[in-house]
Amino acid sequence: MSHTRWNRIFLVTLILAAPSARAEDLFDLSLESLMNINITSTSYFDQTLLESASSVSYGDQERWDELGTRNLGEWLNTLPSTVATPGYGKTRVIAIRGYYNYSIDTGVATLLDDVPINTLRYGTGSQSIDGFDLTALESVEVIRGPASSLYGSDAFHGVLSMNTAQHGDTGITTRLGAGSEDEQAASLVGRFHEDRHHLTAALAYRNIGDQDLEYPYQDPVSGEPETGHRRNSLESQNLVLKYQLDASAQTQYRLSGYLMTLDSDQLLGVGRRLGGDAMADQDWSDYQSQLALVKAGFEHHYNPDFSSSAFVYYWQTEDEGSVDLREAVTPFAFYQETRTEEHHWGMKAVNRHQFSQGSNLAYGYAYHQAKNDRFTVTRTQINGASSTSDAPEQGAKDDNHSVFVDGRYNVQLFGARDSTLVYGTRLDHYKYFNWQNSPRLGWIQPLDHQYVAKLMLGRSYRKPNTFEMYGSSSVLGNMDLEPETLDSVELVLQHAGEQLFTSVTLFKNWWHDSIRVESYEAPVNGIIGQYKNTDDNESWGLELEAMGEWEHWRLDANASHILSKNVDLGLDYEAFPDWMLNLGVGYRWSPQWDLYLLGRYQHRRTASEPEYGAEPHLEGDDFFRTDLTLAWSPVPNLITRLAIRNLFDRENYMPSYSDRLGGAPDNGINGSLSLEWRPAR
């Protein structure tokens, strides 16, 4: 973005922020309010953390500000059993509860306002996840564990559910930010409410420039250790428009639109997959994308206990990735550019019934259709000769019909305390895979007025994406692939007191018919193997969470111990940290000042996971990072925040694949300063 455009955004922001301020405690976020936050992703009925029958993490603007996070990936890395690391030709890859491997992109359903936005070609929605600006979002929820009973395919290891800015009282929130790494940010969220009309608009711009991520490599000619640098720059724009008409006390009509653009440069390159560090000090790739989405729907309440809702949606995405191998020490000396386009549309209708004593039932129907409109690969040789070819899956289509049931039934088995039976299932019919069934069953048992125990069982599946079905220039596809399945069991004990919330979770997963590349003994005409349903995998883990507040102090912490392995091959997924700890301490010494310190630790057994399931062999150093945020509110509704990330400038690496020395480098010390203004009338 040019300086002229930046100055215009700055000027418009100040003009729109002109109305007078309202009195409000900008640091007011009590433990009680956290326990009563509505979780919307774990059921078709709003729930609290104690009521939820899934392991779920919740984040909103207050939490992101407290942590000093700049994008979704940074926040995801503070959650239990979750890592979101940079990837080749994409901003992030997300792994939940182990299984960090060559197919890391797949298995996490990505939703935007309940609309599934996983792509058909790769089966992921995370390739541009850092382009969804936090200031344009109301909240984000992450389900850790299978959730196909709610969301069908892709909700295999977990769910990432993003909710855009919601309607509210008339007013404007303005933010400006700048910092090291050429960071610039500006956003405006305006809300209008009068009589029966609600209008919300959000506009966000963010640029993170040269992050100067230093990485080690072995010189492919001399064999000597060397150091390279990546910009890993990210520039994004977000626009949200939402309108709601309250036609009556019982009926609301809604219309919304979303636009996101992302331009990222010098992300991770191909690594060592070409046999050593062939790209040397230019191990980079670039990625640009655009997502446009529109959604329309209604909700009608027949009475306080019965309602119906439905919505239709359409979205399309275009992206472009490139990698330059012309200077690489490899027989593949060319510049490659990949362009893709997809469009999706669908609908969803749900009936909800509330019964006595907290029992409820939801059921409905969903339809989704997708098409790969374009998938072209252009290669330019050193001599300038260029050729463009269509990928095999260009023009591929898919559609699915789904029916689902979700409910809970309250019974009294132990005295006066209500036990809750949670049940649900979803039937999905796909063009190539017939019917898939994904049930779940849970039991929630209050032990007294502060303790609750939960037992949850579930089955999920993931259908093959078109990349696996059609293959590529080096790997054969397989049109006879079957969906993967994942069975899981979780046991949870939670405690909620006046000043402390704690949670202990034990889980075990069984992953069957995993889709992986079965390598040939020797390449055949450049083909190294074929996608097949092959191995069984398992994982188990322990998760601990705690939140507390005492006078001026507050604490939030989570720890996890995860082990995952390929049972058939006898190999552990060592790239996923087996021990993870996040410890945050906050102190508010006056209504105007707030300080927060976050420490993160990961025990890393290996630097990276090689492609196609080979045994890892590169050692990795432990990850330790400290972030600090300081917030000051000199007058009501004006707040300034200082964030310093990696306070001690430690050289850290995150998990990666394709045999990267060290792994994927994390940021060095960096800081940012932001101003927020919340006037209203």
C-alpha positions as CSV (number, residue, x, y, z in Angstrom):
1,M,0.0,0.0,0.0
2,S,1.4,3.4,-0.9
3,H,1.9,6.2,1.7
4,T,-0.9,8.2,0.0
5,R,-3.4,5.4,0.6
6,W,-2.1,5.0,4.2
7,N,-2.5,8.7,4.9
8,R,-6.1,8.7,3.6
9,I,-7.0,5.8,5.8
10,F,-5.5,7.6,8.8
11,L,-7.4,10.8,8.0
12,V,-10.7,9.1,7.4
13,T,-10.3,7.1,10.7
14,L,-9.7,10.3,12.7
15,I,-12.8,12.0,11.2
16,L,-15.1,9.1,11.9
17,A,-13.8,8.9,15.4
18,A,-14.9,12.4,16.2
19,P,-18.1,11.8,18.3
20,S,-17.8,12.1,22.1
21,A,-16.7,9.2,24.3
22,R,-18.7,7.0,26.6
23,A,-17.8,5.9,30.1
24,E,-16.6,2.3,30.1
25,D,-14.0,0.2,31.9
26,L,-11.8,-1.0,29.0
27,F,-10.1,-3.6,31.1
28,D,-13.2,-5.2,32.5
29,L,-13.0,-8.9,31.8
30,S,-13.8,-11.0,34.9
31,L,-13.6,-14.7,35.4
32,E,-17.3,-14.8,35.8
33,S,-17.9,-13.2,32.4
34,L,-15.5,-15.7,30.8
35,M,-17.4,-18.6,32.3
36,N,-20.7,-17.2,30.9
37,I,-19.5,-16.5,27.3
38,N,-21.7,-18.2,24.7
39,I,-19.9,-20.9,22.8
40,T,-21.6,-21.3,19.4
41,S,-19.4,-23.9,17.6
42,T,-20.0,-27.0,19.8
43,S,-23.7,-27.4,19.3
44,Y,-26.7,-25.9,17.5
45,F,-27.6,-24.3,20.9
46,D,-25.4,-21.7,22.6
47,Q,-23.5,-23.2,25.6
48,T,-21.0,-22.2,28.3
49,L,-17.6,-23.8,28.7
50,L,-19.0,-26.0,31.5
51,E,-22.0,-27.1,29.3
52,S,-20.0,-27.8,26.2
53,A,-19.6,-31.5,25.1
54,S,-16.3,-30.7,23.2
55,S,-12.9,-29.4,24.2
56,V,-13.0,-25.9,22.9
57,S,-10.9,-22.7,23.2
58,Y,-12.4,-19.2,22.8
59,G,-10.8,-16.0,21.8
60,D,-12.1,-12.4,21.3
61,Q,-10.8,-8.9,20.9
62,E,-10.1,-8.5,24.7
63,R,-8.1,-11.7,24.7
64,W,-6.1,-10.9,21.6
65,D,-5.3,-7.5,22.9
66,E,-4.1,-9.0,26.2
67,L,-1.8,-11.3,24.4
68,G,-0.5,-8.8,21.9
69,T,-1.3,-11.1,19.0
70,R,-1.3,-9.6,15.5
71,N,-3.0,-12.4,13.6
72,L,-4.8,-15.7,14.0
73,G,-1.7,-17.8,13.7
74,E,-0.1,-16.1,16.7
75,W,-3.2,-16.6,18.8
76,L,-3.5,-20.3,17.8
77,N,0.0,-20.9,19.1
78,T,-1.1,-20.0,22.6
79,L,-3.8,-22.7,22.8
80,P,-3.5,-26.2,24.3
81,S,-2.3,-29.0,22.0
82,T,-2.3,-26.7,19.0
83,V,0.5,-25.4,16.7
84,A,0.1,-23.1,13.7
85,T,3.4,-22.9,11.9
86,P,4.4,-21.2,8.6
87,G,4.1,-23.5,5.6
88,Y,5.4,-23.8,2.0
89,G,3.4,-21.4,-0.1
90,K,0.9,-20.6,2.6
91,T,0.7,-18.5,5.7
92,R,0.1,-21.3,8.2
93,V,-0.5,-25.0,8.6
94,I,-2.5,-26.1,11.7
95,A,-1.9,-29.2,13.7
96,I,-4.2,-30.2,16.7
97,R,-3.3,-33.0,19.1
98,G,-0.4,-34.4,17.3
99,Y,-0.1,-36.0,13.8
100,Y,2.3,-33.3,12.4
101,N,3.2,-34.8,9.1
102,Y,3.2,-34.3,5.3
103,S,-0.6,-34.0,5.2
104,I,-0.7,-31.4,7.9
105,D,-2.9,-29.1,5.8
106,T,-5.9,-31.3,6.0
107,G,-8.3,-32.3,8.8
108,V,-9.3,-29.0,10.3
109,A,-12.7,-27.6,9.2
110,T,-12.5,-23.8,8.7
111,L,-15.8,-21.8,9.1
112,L,-16.6,-18.1,8.5
113,D,-19.9,-17.2,10.1
114,D,-20.9,-20.9,10.0
115,V,-20.0,-21.1,6.2
116,P,-17.5,-23.9,5.4
117,I,-14.5,-22.3,3.5
118,N,-12.2,-25.3,3.1
119,T,-11.1,-25.6,-0.5
120,L,-11.9,-28.5,-2.7
121,R,-8.4,-29.0,-4.1
122,Y,-6.4,-29.1,-0.9
123,G,-9.1,-29.8,1.8
124,T,-8.0,-26.8,3.9
125,G,-8.9,-23.3,4.7
126,S,-5.8,-22.3,6.5
127,Q,-3.5,-21.4,3.6
128,S,-4.4,-17.7,4.0
129,I,-5.5,-17.8,7.6
130,D,-3.4,-14.8,8.7
131,G,-5.2,-12.7,6.2
132,F,-8.4,-12.8,8.3
133,D,-7.8,-9.7,10.4
134,L,-8.6,-10.0,14.1
135,T,-10.1,-6.5,14.3
136,A,-12.8,-7.5,11.7
137,L,-13.7,-10.6,13.9
138,E,-16.0,-10.7,16.9
139,S,-14.7,-14.1,18.2
140,V,-12.9,-17.3,17.1
141,E,-13.5,-20.8,18.6
142,V,-11.3,-23.8,18.2
143,I,-12.6,-27.3,18.8
144,R,-9.8,-29.6,19.7
145,G,-10.8,-33.1,18.5
146,P,-13.2,-34.6,15.9
147,A,-16.4,-32.8,15.1
148,S,-17.8,-34.4,11.9
149,S,-21.1,-35.0,13.7
150,L,-21.6,-31.2,13.4
151,Y,-19.6,-30.2,10.4
152,G,-19.0,-33.3,8.2
153,S,-15.8,-33.9,6.4
154,D,-12.7,-31.8,7.2
155,A,-13.7,-31.6,10.9
156,F,-11.3,-34.5,11.4
157,H,-8.8,-33.3,14.0
158,G,-10.6,-30.1,14.9
159,V,-12.6,-27.0,13.9
160,L,-11.6,-23.3,13.4
161,S,-14.8,-21.2,13.6
162,M,-14.5,-17.5,12.9
163,N,-17.3,-15.0,13.6
164,T,-17.2,-11.6,12.0
165,A,-18.1,-8.3,13.8
166,Q,-21.6,-8.5,15.3
167,H,-24.4,-6.0,15.5
168,G,-24.6,-3.7,18.6
169,D,-25.4,-0.2,19.8
170,T,-24.7,2.7,17.5
171,G,-21.0,3.6,17.7
172,I,-17.6,3.4,16.1
173,T,-14.4,1.7,17.2
174,T,-11.2,2.9,15.6
175,R,-7.7,1.4,15.8
176,L,-4.3,2.6,14.5
177,G,-1.1,0.6,15.0
178,A,2.5,0.6,14.0
179,G,5.7,-1.2,15.0
180,S,8.9,-2.9,14.1
181,E,9.0,-5.3,11.1
182,D,7.5,-2.5,9.1
183,E,4.1,-3.1,10.8
184,Q,1.2,-0.8,9.9
185,A,-2.4,-1.4,10.9
186,A,-5.7,0.5,10.8
187,S,-9.3,-0.6,11.3
188,L,-12.7,0.9,11.7
189,V,-15.8,-1.0,13.0
190,G,-19.0,1.0,12.8
191,R,-22.4,-0.1,14.2
192,F,-25.8,1.5,13.6
193,H,-29.0,0.4,15.4
194,E,-32.3,2.2,15.1
195,D,-35.8,0.7,15.5
196,R,-35.8,-2.5,13.5
197,H,-32.6,-2.0,11.6
198,H,-29.1,-3.1,12.4
199,L,-26.1,-2.3,10.2
200,T,-22.5,-3.2,10.9
201,A,-19.4,-2.4,8.7
202,A,-15.8,-3.3,9.4
203,L,-12.8,-2.2,7.4
204,A,-9.3,-3.4,8.3
205,Y,-5.8,-3.1,6.8
206,R,-2.6,-4.7,8.1
207,N,0.9,-4.9,6.9
208,I,3.7,-6.9,8.5
209,G,6.7,-6.2,6.4
210,D,10.2,-7.6,6.7
211,Q,10.1,-10.1,9.6
212,D,13.7,-11.0,8.8
213,L,13.3,-14.7,9.7
214,E,16.8,-16.2,9.9
215,Y,17.2,-19.8,8.9
216,P,20.1,-22.2,8.7
217,Y,21.0,-24.3,5.7
218,Q,23.8,-26.3,4.3
219,D,25.4,-24.9,1.2
220,P,24.6,-27.3,-1.6
221,V,28.0,-26.8,-3.3
222,S,30.5,-26.5,-0.4
223,G,28.5,-28.4,2.2
224,E,29.3,-25.6,4.8
225,P,26.7,-24.3,7.2
226,E,25.2,-21.0,6.1
227,T,22.4,-18.6,7.1
228,G,19.5,-17.2,5.0
229,H,16.7,-14.8,5.6
230,R,13.0,-14.6,4.7
231,R,10.8,-11.5,4.7
232,N,7.7,-13.5,5.5
233,S,5.7,-10.3,4.8
234,L,1.9,-10.2,5.0
235,E,-0.3,-7.5,3.7
236,S,-4.1,-7.9,4.0
237,Q,-7.4,-6.0,3.6
238,N,-10.7,-7.0,5.1
239,L,-14.2,-5.7,4.5
240,V,-17.3,-6.8,6.4
241,L,-20.8,-5.6,5.7
242,K,-23.8,-6.9,7.7
243,Y,-27.5,-6.0,7.8
244,Q,-30.3,-7.3,9.9
245,L,-34.0,-6.5,9.7
246,D,-36.2,-7.2,12.7
247,A,-39.4,-7.8,10.8
248,S,-41.2,-8.6,14.0
249,A,-40.4,-9.7,17.5
250,Q,-40.3,-13.3,16.2
251,T,-38.6,-12.9,12.8
252,Q,-35.2,-11.6,11.7
253,Y,-33.7,-11.4,8.1
254,R,-30.0,-11.1,7.7
255,L,-27.6,-10.3,4.8
256,S,-23.8,-10.2,5.0
257,G,-20.8,-9.9,2.8
258,Y,-17.1,-10.5,3.3
259,L,-14.0,-9.7,1.3
260,M,-10.4,-10.6,2.1
261,T,-7.3,-10.0,0.1
262,L,-3.8,-11.2,1.1
263,D,-0.4,-10.6,-0.4
264,S,2.5,-12.5,1.1
265,D,6.1,-12.6,0.1
266,Q,9.1,-14.8,0.9
267,L,7.3,-17.5,2.8
268,L,8.9,-20.9,3.3
269,G,10.4,-22.5,0.2
270,V,10.6,-26.1,-0.8
271,G,13.1,-26.9,2.0
272,R,15.1,-30.1,1.5
273,R,12.6,-32.1,-0.5
274,L,14.8,-31.8,-3.6
275,G,17.7,-33.4,-1.9
276,G,19.5,-31.0,0.4
277,D,19.1,-27.3,0.7
278,A,18.9,-26.7,-3.1
279,M,17.4,-23.2,-2.8
280,A,20.1,-22.1,-0.3
281,D,19.7,-18.5,0.7
282,Q,16.6,-18.1,-1.5
283,D,14.4,-20.7,0.1
284,W,11.3,-18.7,-0.5
285,S,7.8,-18.9,-2.0
286,D,5.2,-16.3,-2.6
287,Y,1.4,-16.5,-2.1
288,Q,-1.5,-14.2,-2.9
289,S,-5.2,-14.9,-2.4
290,Q,-8.7,-13.3,-2.4
291,L,-11.9,-14.5,-0.9
292,A,-15.3,-13.1,-1.5
293,L,-18.4,-14.4,0.4
294,V,-22.1,-13.4,0.5
295,K,-24.7,-14.9,2.9
296,A,-28.4,-14.4,3.3
297,G,-30.8,-16.0,5.8
298,F,-33.6,-15.7,8.3
299,E,-34.6,-16.9,11.8
300,H,-38.1,-17.3,13.0
301,H,-39.3,-18.1,16.6
302,Y,-42.7,-19.7,16.7
303,N,-42.6,-19.6,20.4
304,P,-39.9,-19.4,23.1
305,D,-39.3,-23.1,22.7
306,F,-39.3,-23.6,18.9
307,S,-37.5,-21.8,16.2
308,S,-36.4,-22.3,12.6
309,S,-33.5,-20.8,10.7
310,A,-32.0,-21.1,7.2
311,F,-29.3,-19.4,5.1
312,V,-27.8,-19.7,1.7
313,Y,-24.3,-18.7,0.7
314,Y,-21.9,-18.3,-2.2
315,W,-18.1,-17.8,-2.1
316,Q,-15.3,-17.8,-4.5
317,T,-11.6,-17.8,-4.0
318,E,-8.6,-17.0,-6.3
319,D,-5.0,-17.6,-5.3
320,E,-1.6,-17.6,-6.9
321,G,1.6,-19.2,-5.6
322,S,5.1,-19.1,-7.0
323,V,8.5,-20.5,-6.4
324,D,11.7,-19.6,-8.1
325,L,14.2,-22.5,-8.7
326,R,16.2,-20.9,-11.4
327,E,19.1,-20.3,-9.1
328,A,18.7,-23.5,-7.2
329,V,21.3,-26.3,-7.4
330,T,18.8,-28.8,-8.8
331,P,17.9,-30.3,-12.2
332,F,14.6,-28.5,-11.9
333,A,15.8,-25.0,-13.0
334,F,12.6,-23.0,-13.6
335,Y,10.2,-20.4,-12.2
336,Q,6.8,-22.0,-11.4
337,E,3.6,-20.1,-10.9
338,T,0.3,-21.8,-9.9
339,R,-3.1,-20.1,-10.3
340,T,-6.3,-21.5,-8.9
341,E,-9.9,-20.5,-8.8
342,E,-12.8,-22.2,-7.0
343,H,-16.5,-21.3,-6.3
344,H,-18.8,-22.8,-3.7
345,W,-22.4,-22.4,-2.8
346,G,-24.8,-24.1,-0.4
347,M,-27.5,-23.8,2.1
348,K,-28.4,-24.9,5.6
349,A,-31.8,-25.2,7.4
350,V,-32.2,-26.0,11.1
351,N,-35.1,-26.5,13.5
352,R,-34.5,-26.1,17.2
353,H,-36.7,-27.3,20.1
354,Q,-36.2,-26.5,23.8
355,F,-37.8,-28.8,26.3
356,S,-38.3,-28.8,30.1
357,Q,-35.3,-29.1,32.4
358,G,-32.8,-28.0,29.8
359,S,-33.3,-30.8,27.2
360,N,-33.2,-29.7,23.6
361,L,-33.1,-31.1,20.1
362,A,-31.9,-29.7,16.7
363,Y,-32.2,-31.3,13.3
364,G,-31.8,-30.1,9.8
365,Y,-30.4,-30.4,6.3
366,A,-27.4,-28.9,4.5
367,Y,-26.2,-28.9,0.9
368,H,-22.8,-27.9,-0.5
369,Q,-21.5,-27.7,-4.0
370,A,-17.9,-26.9,-5.2
371,K,-16.0,-26.7,-8.4
372,N,-12.3,-26.2,-9.3
373,D,-12.8,-23.6,-12.0
374,R,-9.1,-23.1,-12.7
375,F,-5.9,-24.9,-11.8
376,T,-3.0,-24.0,-14.1
377,V,0.8,-24.4,-13.7
378,T,3.1,-22.1,-15.6
379,R,6.8,-22.9,-15.8
380,T,9.4,-20.5,-17.2
381,Q,12.8,-21.9,-18.0
382,I,16.2,-20.1,-17.6
383,N,16.2,-19.4,-21.3
384,G,12.9,-17.6,-21.1
385,A,10.8,-20.4,-22.6
386,S,7.4,-20.6,-20.9
387,S,4.7,-23.2,-20.9
388,T,1.3,-23.4,-19.2
389,S,-0.5,-26.7,-18.4
390,D,-3.8,-27.5,-16.7
391,A,-3.6,-29.6,-13.5
392,P,-5.6,-32.9,-13.7
393,E,-8.2,-31.7,-11.2
394,Q,-9.1,-28.5,-13.1
395,G,-12.9,-28.7,-13.7
396,A,-13.4,-31.2,-10.9
397,K,-16.8,-30.9,-9.0
398,D,-18.2,-32.2,-5.8
399,D,-21.4,-31.9,-3.9
400,N,-22.9,-33.3,-0.8
401,H,-26.2,-33.6,0.9
402,S,-26.3,-33.8,4.7
403,V,-28.9,-34.5,7.4
404,F,-28.0,-34.0,11.0
405,V,-29.4,-34.4,14.6
406,D,-27.9,-32.7,17.7
407,G,-29.4,-32.7,21.2
408,R,-29.2,-33.3,24.8
409,Y,-31.5,-35.0,27.4
410,N,-31.4,-34.2,31.1
411,V,-32.0,-37.0,33.5
412,Q,-31.8,-37.3,37.3
413,L,-29.8,-40.3,38.3
414,F,-27.8,-39.1,41.3
415,G,-30.0,-37.2,43.7
416,A,-31.2,-33.8,42.7
417,R,-28.4,-33.1,40.3
418,D,-29.2,-33.3,36.6
419,S,-27.1,-35.5,34.4
420,T,-27.0,-34.7,30.7
421,L,-26.9,-37.2,27.8
422,V,-25.5,-35.5,24.7
423,Y,-26.1,-37.2,21.4
424,G,-25.9,-36.4,17.7
425,T,-25.1,-37.7,14.3
426,R,-24.7,-36.5,10.7
427,L,-25.2,-38.4,7.5
428,D,-23.3,-37.0,4.5
429,H,-23.7,-38.2,0.9
430,Y,-20.9,-37.3,-1.4
431,K,-20.6,-37.6,-5.2
432,Y,-17.8,-40.1,-5.0
433,F,-18.0,-41.6,-1.5
434,N,-21.7,-42.4,-0.9
435,W,-23.0,-42.1,2.7
436,Q,-20.7,-41.3,5.6
437,N,-22.0,-41.5,9.2
438,S,-20.3,-39.6,12.1
439,P,-22.1,-40.0,15.5
440,R,-21.1,-38.6,18.8
441,L,-22.3,-39.5,22.4
442,G,-21.5,-37.8,25.6
443,W,-22.4,-37.8,29.3
444,I,-22.1,-34.7,31.5
445,Q,-22.3,-35.3,35.3
446,P,-22.2,-32.5,37.9
447,L,-20.5,-33.8,41.0
448,D,-21.4,-30.8,43.2
449,H,-22.1,-27.1,42.6
450,Q,-18.5,-26.5,41.5
451,Y,-17.3,-29.8,39.8
452,V,-18.5,-31.5,36.6
453,A,-17.2,-34.6,34.9
454,K,-17.7,-35.4,31.2
455,L,-17.2,-38.5,29.0
456,M,-17.3,-37.9,25.2
457,L,-17.2,-40.4,22.4
458,G,-17.1,-39.5,18.7
459,R,-16.3,-40.6,15.2
460,S,-15.1,-38.3,12.3
461,Y,-14.0,-38.8,8.8
462,R,-12.2,-36.9,6.1
463,K,-12.9,-37.5,2.4
464,P,-9.9,-37.3,0.0
465,N,-9.3,-33.9,-1.6
466,T,-8.9,-33.5,-5.3
467,F,-5.1,-33.2,-5.0
468,E,-5.0,-36.7,-3.6
469,M,-7.5,-38.1,-6.0
470,Y,-6.0,-36.6,-9.2
471,G,-2.3,-36.5,-8.1
472,S,0.5,-34.3,-9.4
473,S,3.5,-34.3,-11.7
474,S,5.5,-36.4,-9.1
475,V,2.8,-38.4,-7.2
476,L,0.0,-40.5,-8.8
477,G,-3.5,-39.8,-7.7
478,N,-6.0,-42.5,-6.8
479,M,-9.8,-42.3,-7.7
480,D,-10.4,-45.4,-5.5
481,L,-9.4,-43.7,-2.2
482,E,-11.8,-44.1,0.7
483,P,-12.3,-41.5,3.5
484,E,-10.2,-41.7,6.6
485,T,-11.9,-42.2,9.9
486,L,-11.0,-41.1,13.4
487,D,-12.5,-42.6,16.6
488,S,-12.0,-40.7,19.9
489,V,-12.7,-40.8,23.6
490,E,-12.3,-37.9,26.0
491,L,-12.6,-37.8,29.8
492,V,-12.9,-34.3,31.3
493,L,-13.0,-33.0,34.9
494,Q,-13.8,-29.3,35.3
495,H,-14.0,-27.0,38.4
496,A,-15.5,-23.5,38.5
497,G,-15.1,-21.5,41.7
498,E,-15.5,-17.8,42.4
499,Q,-11.8,-17.1,41.7
500,L,-10.5,-20.2,39.9
501,F,-11.4,-22.4,36.9
502,T,-9.5,-25.6,36.2
503,S,-9.9,-28.3,33.6
504,V,-8.2,-31.7,33.1
505,T,-8.7,-33.6,29.9
506,L,-7.6,-37.1,28.9
507,F,-8.1,-38.2,25.3
508,K,-7.3,-41.1,23.0
509,N,-7.6,-41.1,19.2
510,W,-7.6,-44.0,16.7
511,W,-7.0,-43.0,13.1
512,H,-7.8,-45.6,10.4
513,D,-7.1,-45.8,6.6
514,S,-4.9,-42.7,6.6
515,I,-4.2,-41.3,3.2
516,R,-0.5,-41.1,2.5
517,V,1.9,-41.5,-0.4
518,E,3.2,-45.0,-0.7
519,S,6.7,-44.5,-2.1
520,Y,8.1,-46.7,-4.9
521,E,11.5,-48.3,-4.4
522,A,12.8,-46.1,-7.2
523,P,11.1,-43.3,-9.2
524,V,9.4,-44.3,-12.4
525,N,9.4,-41.5,-15.1
526,G,9.6,-38.9,-12.3
527,I,6.8,-40.5,-10.3
528,I,7.9,-41.2,-6.7
529,G,4.7,-42.9,-5.5
530,Q,0.9,-43.0,-5.2
531,Y,-1.7,-41.9,-2.7
532,K,-3.3,-44.8,-0.9
533,N,-5.3,-45.7,2.1
534,T,-2.5,-47.3,4.2
535,D,-1.7,-46.9,7.8
536,D,-3.4,-46.8,11.2
537,N,-2.4,-44.1,13.7
538,E,-3.0,-43.4,17.3
539,S,-2.5,-40.5,19.7
540,W,-3.2,-39.9,23.3
541,G,-2.7,-36.9,25.5
542,L,-3.3,-34.9,28.7
543,E,-4.5,-31.3,28.7
544,L,-4.5,-29.0,31.7
545,E,-6.1,-25.5,31.8
546,A,-6.5,-22.9,34.6
547,M,-7.8,-19.4,34.9
548,G,-7.9,-17.4,38.1
549,E,-8.2,-13.9,39.5
550,W,-7.3,-12.5,42.9
551,E,-7.7,-8.8,43.5
552,H,-5.2,-7.1,41.0
553,W,-3.8,-10.4,39.8
554,R,-5.0,-12.8,37.2
555,L,-3.6,-16.1,35.9
556,D,-4.3,-18.2,32.8
557,A,-2.3,-21.3,31.9
558,N,-2.5,-24.4,29.8
559,A,-0.2,-27.4,29.5
560,S,-0.4,-30.5,27.3
561,H,1.4,-33.7,26.8
562,I,0.8,-35.3,23.4
563,L,2.1,-38.5,21.9
564,S,1.1,-39.6,18.4
565,K,2.4,-42.4,16.2
566,N,2.0,-44.4,13.0
567,V,1.1,-47.8,14.4
568,D,1.9,-49.8,11.2
569,L,5.3,-48.2,10.6
570,G,6.2,-47.9,14.3
571,L,7.1,-44.2,13.8
572,D,6.3,-41.4,16.2
573,Y,5.1,-38.0,14.9
574,E,8.1,-36.4,16.6
575,A,7.7,-32.9,15.0
576,F,4.7,-32.2,17.1
577,P,5.9,-31.0,20.5
578,D,5.3,-33.7,23.1
579,W,5.2,-31.1,25.9
580,M,3.7,-27.7,25.6
581,L,3.2,-25.0,28.3
582,N,1.7,-21.5,28.1
583,L,1.7,-19.4,31.3
584,G,0.2,-15.9,31.5
585,V,0.2,-13.6,34.4
586,G,-1.6,-10.2,34.5
587,Y,-1.5,-7.4,37.0
588,R,-3.8,-4.3,37.0
589,W,-2.5,-1.8,39.5
590,S,-5.1,0.9,38.7
591,P,-8.2,1.3,36.4
592,Q,-5.9,2.9,33.8
593,W,-2.9,0.6,33.8
594,D,-2.6,-3.1,33.0
595,L,0.4,-5.4,32.5
596,Y,0.5,-8.9,31.1
597,L,3.3,-11.4,30.7
598,L,3.1,-14.6,28.7
599,G,5.7,-17.4,28.7
600,R,5.6,-20.2,26.1
601,Y,7.5,-23.5,26.2
602,Q,7.6,-26.4,23.8
603,H,9.7,-29.5,24.0
604,R,10.8,-30.4,20.5
605,R,12.1,-33.9,19.7
606,T,13.0,-33.2,16.1
607,A,13.3,-30.1,13.9
608,S,11.0,-31.2,11.1
609,E,8.9,-34.0,9.7
610,P,10.1,-35.1,6.3
611,E,7.7,-35.4,3.4
612,Y,5.8,-38.7,2.8
613,G,6.4,-40.2,6.2
614,A,10.1,-40.9,6.2
615,E,11.7,-41.2,9.6
616,P,12.7,-37.8,11.1
617,H,16.4,-37.4,11.8
618,L,17.1,-33.6,12.4
619,E,17.3,-32.6,16.1
620,G,15.3,-29.6,17.3
621,D,16.0,-27.2,20.1
622,D,13.3,-26.5,22.7
623,F,11.1,-23.4,22.1
624,F,10.9,-20.7,24.8
625,R,9.4,-17.3,24.3
626,T,8.2,-14.4,26.5
627,D,5.8,-11.8,25.4
628,L,4.8,-8.6,27.3
629,T,1.9,-6.2,26.8
630,L,1.2,-2.9,28.6
631,A,-2.1,-1.2,28.3
632,W,-2.9,2.4,29.4
633,S,-6.2,4.2,29.3
634,P,-5.6,7.9,30.1
635,V,-9.2,8.9,29.4
636,P,-12.4,6.9,29.0
637,N,-12.7,5.0,25.7
638,L,-9.1,5.8,24.6
639,I,-6.6,3.1,25.1
640,T,-3.0,2.6,24.0
641,R,-1.2,-0.7,24.0
642,L,2.4,-1.6,23.8
643,A,3.4,-5.2,22.9
644,I,6.9,-6.6,22.9
645,R,7.1,-10.1,21.5
646,N,10.0,-12.5,22.2
647,L,11.2,-10.2,24.9
648,F,14.6,-11.9,25.4
649,D,15.2,-12.2,21.6
650,R,15.6,-16.0,21.8
651,E,16.4,-17.9,18.6
652,N,13.3,-20.1,18.3
653,Y,12.1,-22.6,15.8
654,M,8.7,-24.2,15.2
655,P,7.8,-27.5,13.6
656,S,8.1,-27.9,9.9
657,Y,8.0,-30.5,7.2
658,S,10.3,-31.3,4.2
659,D,13.4,-31.7,6.4
660,R,14.3,-28.1,7.3
661,L,17.4,-27.6,9.5
662,G,16.1,-26.2,12.8
663,G,12.5,-26.1,11.5
664,A,10.5,-23.0,10.7
665,P,12.0,-19.9,12.4
666,D,10.0,-17.8,14.8
667,N,10.3,-14.1,15.1
668,G,13.1,-12.3,16.9
669,I,12.3,-9.5,19.3
670,N,9.7,-7.1,17.9
671,G,7.3,-4.6,19.2
672,S,4.2,-2.6,18.2
673,L,2.2,0.3,19.6
674,S,-1.6,0.7,19.0
675,L,-4.3,3.3,19.8
676,E,-8.0,2.4,20.1
677,W,-10.9,4.9,20.3
678,R,-14.4,3.8,21.2
679,P,-16.8,6.7,20.9
680,A,-20.6,6.1,20.7
681,R,-23.9,7.8,21.1
